[in-house]
Amino acid sequence: MTDTRKRQLLRTGTALFALAMASPAFAQDGGMPQGEDGAAPAEEIVVVGSQIKGTDITALPVSVVDRNQIDATGALSGDDLIRSIPQAGDVTFNEANNPQTSNAARGDVNSINLRNLGVGNTLTLLNGRRLVNHPTSQAGDGNVPVLGYNSNALPVAGLERLEILRDGASAIYGSDAVAGVVNTVTRADYDGAELNLRYGYAEGTSRKEFEGTALVGKTFNEGRGNFSLFANYVRRTAQYAEDQPYTATDNLLSLFAGDAAFASSLVPDGRATQSPWANLAVVNGPGTIRRNPGNVALTTAAGAFHTQSSANPGCAFTVNTNVCYGTGTRATATTLRNERFDTKPGTTVTPSFNRYNFMFTGKYEVSDSVELYTELGYYLAETRRIQPPTINLNAIVIPASNYWNPFGPVTFANGQANPNRIAGLTNVPAAGLPVRLTTYRFVDAGNQIVNVENWQSRFLFGARGEFGGFDYDTAVLYSEAQARDSSNAIDMTLLQRNLALSTPDAYNPFSGGCSATPSLGDCSPASQATIDSFQVNLVRKSKTSLLLGDFKLSNNRLFELPGGNLGIAFGVEARRETQEDIRDPRLNGTITFTDSVTGETNLSNIAAVSPTPSVRGSRTVLSAFAELAVPVISPEMDIPLIHRLDLQLAGRFEEYSDFGSVAKPKIAGAWDIVDGVRVRGSWSQGFRAPNLEQTKTVAYSRLNSNTDYYRCEADLRAGRIATYGGCQRGISYAIFISGNPDLKPEESTNWTVGTVIEPKFIPAEYGKLTLTADFWSIQQTGIVGQFGAQNALVLDYLLRLSGSSNPNVVRAAPTVDDTPVFAGTGLAPAGAVTRINDQFVNLLPQTVQGIDLALIYNVRTDIGRFEFALNGARLTKFSRETPPAVQALFDARAAGRINAATPLTDASDLIEDRGKPKWRVTGSLTWSHKGFQIGAFGNYVGKVEDTSFLDTNGNPYIVEGRAFFNLYGQYRVRSGPLEDTRFRIGARNIFDTQPGIGAEGYLGSLYVPYGRYLYFSIGKKF
């Protein structure tokens, strides 16, 4: 079936759907979920953290969010739901994160990141078995490509409950369960039908959302069989940059003008240096190009010149009232700062999308000991995003024959006189000279339109039942995910072919932008026919797959011990994982670029994207696990101060086809001092296998920017700057990163200790109170990372001061423009940085610690049922040890061998560093009575520091914490023609609190880009 046909069927089958959003309310350590009337469901429930069916492992810190609470969140997506968990870390795969090239994971994708350990450290399950990874990778910390689960693919409206194990669980589930496990359990055994329609919008924005959900199920053959089908459709309109002041422009200086400590900083001016005003350089020229009268210099000695607004100072030759040429490169940090390009106007902050989600579950009892079951799932999302015009990242030479070249031939090959050659040139040959185009943006080509299609499928068939006193469960699962990212781009070969034209049809990169609005627009755009001659569609296709088979046995009554029945579980699992990241032929080295003038080659034939090879990889994993639930002391033994004592012992062995084997243990215990007062704790080891892209990648490059610290030293010695911190030697370069087939797993040691208090002296009619507190610690070793480009540049600075250099920092040969920079400083001249080489390696330990707190109170009264929950997560430590090579740089700085103001990253304390707030707290209160329900929810995110935005004393800007409050009310008709019809109205962020703002705008890893959100929904059961 073709993709087009699939989409047609999806749209046909989901014609009646809509949306609204409500407020989250969570139960933590709250036991089993309840039905709508408060009664526990009849079916036995196995909660995440143990493979022993029917055993309650009381030692484990587990949060359970039941169906009623999921309904109360009003979440449209898994991201909405996951962000409401206090233990959730920053969302690094998000709509605000680096979307401007296909190297990012774009589209309908958000990540899951418990404890802030990073994407890939949280295992996500669906009905107790693994989900396939989202197929598109994205650079994480240190430019390391990471893969994770797409939270938006979770069928939120079809979930029965969400279980969060806040503890390491590699001994139970295997790789990735370092920070914990999120298990999503779908609604099953449904008998009946229901339809829900919802609509909502964010005030003051173009963001509008429409959702519809249908659920139908049937129990048959006297309860032996059931099928349940869930279908969900969401349509969201795009939110535009102009909708909010903190997204409307890259220049956010006005937002900090009232803060005396930061008002003078230019960091919030994030306008781009790539603009229609170009940096250019004559190729193979005679040195400084001059013209008469006056012997006026038009370029530097190296032939560098630029286009700029005629209204700005520095014109060496005026073309017209709009544009002139100046010598050297554009001074965008000083006199030409107003020519930086504002990328935001006309773009989208969040894309428009259509999202479809289907889930079918079925089961049938063949006999009393055999039940067959199946899960079939399908998710599809189509997004459309508007991004700024593409830039020229890879330098290209404009042939001398170009019609607009100011240093072109006197006469073109067709005999026509050149109207655009500057008159009076004294040292340019009659045949003209070619010109290299570097920093530039193709504004007249229009905005980039990015279309992304993500889809996932899941097919599971299994059998479960009882045999010989053991419960068994076996299944075969195949799941696949694909993404197709397409956008308009500039083909360099086609561009250079057009640039060689000697007619007005040639593209004109010498025309600049608009003098009246220098940071916006192009006032002399090329024709659409010219643009079409070199504009192409750039496509990235990625795919992951998971084939899994398992067999598990468990018995919660293997034999009786003095303290109770011993429980046991053991099993085996085999899985095969594959990943493909197929880059466009113009990027992966299939269709390369060879400059027709210089003969230089580039593996990338796309102007705005670095060369990136396609990656394919696969691995096979064989594993076995065993688990014991050991009741040591029971209440019947009547031992003082030990009402009950239970232990959990587990271990898992995994054999990987690509790097060897791993074995990890776990022990957990729960000690009830008296009935209602429990002390619990656990110790375990965990691991995360390196993903296939980290091990299989040959090498790829990315554009990066930093500071040339060696040239800063030259400026300081020459007296061009008063302090080292005042250096403006910003540089752009390519960083080439190599994969490492010898990477080992990231390993971890986890331990927790806590208490659970459930006062038994409270009479049942006064409700149930639960208090929990858990301290947790995770130490990771061998984290995959890199030495880092900044460290490489600092090392190059250090070594050059002693007469050598860093071989991983590649520089061009010094030009005649470079030599004067070092004159009289005692430093050897050095050319511009063109490339930095790096590789993935296993680094030193990281330690993260914190405290989880919860208070839960539920009570039934004559005036209704009240449910209150307060959950808090406090980060107490987040530190990384300094590798020896980096420590050597700290030592050199301390010894005065490099300047004391040389920036080095100190990772010894990362708490409150951007996406790592010290505190996250949620609270909810719900009242229900005779069809009425009112719910309130609060969510507090603590303050963080924008470490890239410093005051004059070096102190980071503080993004103060934010509290958001939601409120909703609903009524369910209990009789009459509208029986079982539900109406709900409410608001999220009812006080219209705006997100936290840093120098780069709103913090998308912690917040959403809008304030108050209003919604209405209607649902009907049949």
PyMOL commands that set and color helices and strands:
alter all, ss='L'
color gray80, all
select helices_A, chain A and resi 3-13+67-73+78-82+141-143+151-153+156-158+170-173+241-243+253-256+337-339+443-445+492-499+528-532+635-637+692-696+709-718+724-726+764-766+789-801+819-822+884-894
alter helices_A, ss='H'
color red, helices_A
select strands_A, chain A and resi 27-28+62-65+122-126+129-130+138-139+145-146+159-165+180-186+192-202+208-220+225-236+239-240+279-282+290-291+296-297+304-309+317-318+323-327+348-350+352-367+370-387+396-398+435-437+448-467+470-490+535-561+564-582+593-594+601-602+615-633+644-656+660-674+677-688+700-707+730-738+746-757+768-781+784-785+809-811+833-839+841-842+846-861+864-880+919-929+932-941+944-950+956-959+962-972+981-988+997-998+1001-1002+1013-1021
alter strands_A, ss='S'
color yellow, strands_A
deselect
rebuild
show_as cartoon
